[in-house]
Amino acid sequence: MSERSTGPGALEATDRAILRELARDGRCSFTELAERVGLSVSAVHQRVRRLEQRGALQGYTAKVDGEQIGLPLTAFISLTPIDPAAPDDYPQRLQHLPEIESCYSVAGDESYILQVRVASPLGLEELLRQIREAAKVSTRTTVVLSTPFENRPPAI
């Protein structure tokens, strides 16, 4: 039986195992990764390079503790256009605001949901003013009280 999956964008089982391990620990060495997936170090290195080239593996990031860097308040801000006929260019209008960590295009009443991180409620209030002014939208904000988990690896 072949190790290839079927369908568009399908990955071999070994490539999926490599992605699963890197999603759990992006800092593991090629030696550790090779041991975990049962390949030689050179074979893992080649596969990782191919996964990067095809875009299946898009990068490696560091997780930063918002409290430690003075940004303890996380919130989700839903954007709804004031004028439904206005152009859908909100990400471009808002990309200059570094407090916005993520921007999701969504289905439903809202057009986008932003994940933001700020220093205080006053900082959130100022950011909301800037968002409304730049994008000409109405907003609905949900403040995060605690985060039992986030950035879990996908079920690969």
C-alpha positions as CSV (number, residue, x, y, z in Angstrom):
1,M,0.0,0.0,0.0
2,S,1.3,3.4,-1.0
3,E,2.1,6.0,1.7
4,R,0.6,8.7,-0.5
5,S,-2.8,10.3,0.4
6,T,-5.3,11.3,-2.2
7,G,-6.9,14.6,-3.0
8,P,-5.6,18.1,-3.7
9,G,-2.7,19.2,-1.4
10,A,-2.5,15.7,0.1
11,L,0.7,14.9,1.9
12,E,2.5,11.6,2.4
13,A,2.2,10.1,5.8
14,T,5.8,10.7,6.6
15,D,5.5,14.4,5.6
16,R,2.4,14.6,7.9
17,A,4.4,13.1,10.7
18,I,7.2,15.6,10.2
19,L,4.7,18.5,10.2
20,R,3.0,17.1,13.3
21,E,6.4,16.9,15.2
22,L,7.5,20.4,14.1
23,A,4.1,21.9,15.0
24,R,4.6,20.4,18.5
25,D,8.2,21.5,18.8
26,G,9.6,23.8,16.1
27,R,13.0,24.0,17.7
28,C,13.7,20.2,17.6
29,S,16.9,19.4,15.8
30,F,17.0,17.4,12.6
31,T,18.5,14.6,14.6
32,E,15.6,14.5,17.0
33,L,13.1,14.9,14.2
34,A,14.7,12.0,12.3
35,E,14.5,9.7,15.4
36,R,10.8,10.7,16.0
37,V,9.7,9.9,12.4
38,G,12.1,7.0,11.6
39,L,14.2,8.5,8.9
40,S,17.8,9.5,8.4
41,V,18.8,13.0,9.2
42,S,19.6,13.8,5.6
43,A,16.2,12.5,4.5
44,V,14.4,14.6,7.1
45,H,16.4,17.6,6.1
46,Q,15.4,17.1,2.4
47,R,11.8,16.6,3.3
48,V,11.6,19.7,5.5
49,R,13.2,21.8,2.8
50,R,10.6,20.5,0.3
51,L,7.7,21.2,2.8
52,E,9.0,24.7,3.2
53,Q,9.3,25.2,-0.6
54,R,5.8,24.0,-1.3
55,G,4.4,26.2,1.5
56,A,3.2,23.4,3.7
57,L,5.6,24.6,6.4
58,Q,5.4,28.3,6.5
59,G,7.8,29.3,9.3
60,Y,9.0,29.0,12.8
61,T,7.9,31.4,15.5
62,A,8.6,32.2,19.1
63,K,5.7,32.4,21.6
64,V,5.9,35.6,23.7
65,D,4.2,36.1,27.0
66,G,2.1,39.3,26.7
67,E,2.3,40.0,30.5
68,Q,6.1,39.8,30.5
69,I,6.3,42.4,27.7
70,G,3.7,44.8,29.2
71,L,0.8,43.8,27.0
72,P,-1.4,41.7,29.3
73,L,-4.8,42.5,27.8
74,T,-6.0,40.4,24.8
75,A,-9.2,41.1,23.0
76,F,-11.2,40.1,19.9
77,I,-12.7,42.9,17.9
78,S,-15.4,42.2,15.3
79,L,-15.7,44.6,12.4
80,T,-18.9,45.4,10.7
81,P,-19.0,47.9,7.8
82,I,-21.0,51.0,8.4
83,D,-21.6,51.2,4.6
84,P,-22.1,47.7,3.1
85,A,-21.2,49.1,-0.3
86,A,-17.8,50.3,0.9
87,P,-14.7,48.5,-0.5
88,D,-13.5,45.5,1.5
89,D,-10.1,46.8,2.2
90,Y,-10.0,46.8,6.0
91,P,-6.8,44.7,6.3
92,Q,-4.9,47.3,4.2
93,R,-6.5,50.2,6.2
94,L,-5.5,48.5,9.5
95,Q,-2.1,46.9,8.8
96,H,-0.2,49.9,10.3
97,L,-1.6,49.2,13.8
98,P,1.0,46.9,15.5
99,E,-1.4,46.0,18.3
100,I,-3.4,43.8,15.9
101,E,-1.8,40.4,16.0
102,S,-4.3,38.5,13.7
103,C,-6.9,39.5,11.2
104,Y,-9.5,36.9,10.2
105,S,-12.0,37.3,7.3
106,V,-15.2,35.6,8.6
107,A,-18.7,34.6,7.5
108,G,-21.6,36.0,9.4
109,D,-22.7,39.5,10.5
110,E,-19.1,40.7,10.9
111,S,-16.6,41.0,8.0
112,Y,-13.5,40.5,10.1
113,I,-12.4,39.6,13.6
114,L,-9.1,41.0,14.9
115,Q,-7.1,39.6,17.7
116,V,-5.3,42.4,19.6
117,R,-3.0,42.8,22.5
118,V,-2.7,46.0,24.5
119,A,-1.3,47.3,27.8
120,S,-4.6,48.4,29.5
121,P,-8.3,49.1,29.0
122,L,-7.4,52.7,28.2
123,G,-5.0,51.3,25.5
124,L,-7.9,49.2,24.1
125,E,-10.2,52.2,24.0
126,E,-7.6,54.2,22.1
127,L,-7.0,51.3,19.7
128,L,-10.8,51.0,19.1
129,R,-10.9,54.7,18.2
130,Q,-8.0,54.2,15.7
131,I,-9.7,51.2,14.1
132,R,-13.0,52.9,13.7
133,E,-11.4,56.0,12.3
134,A,-9.1,54.1,9.8
135,A,-11.6,51.5,8.6
136,K,-14.9,53.3,9.0
137,V,-16.5,50.3,10.7
138,S,-18.6,49.6,13.8
139,T,-16.9,47.3,16.3
140,R,-17.9,44.7,18.9
141,T,-15.3,43.8,21.4
142,T,-14.7,40.7,23.6
143,V,-12.1,41.0,26.3
144,V,-10.2,37.8,27.1
145,L,-10.2,37.0,30.8
146,S,-7.9,34.0,30.7
147,T,-6.4,31.6,28.1
148,P,-6.6,28.0,29.1
149,F,-4.8,27.1,25.8
150,E,-4.0,28.7,22.5
151,N,-1.9,27.9,19.4
152,R,-2.4,24.2,19.7
153,P,-0.8,22.3,16.8
154,P,-3.3,21.3,14.2
155,A,-4.6,17.7,14.1
156,I,-2.3,16.6,11.3
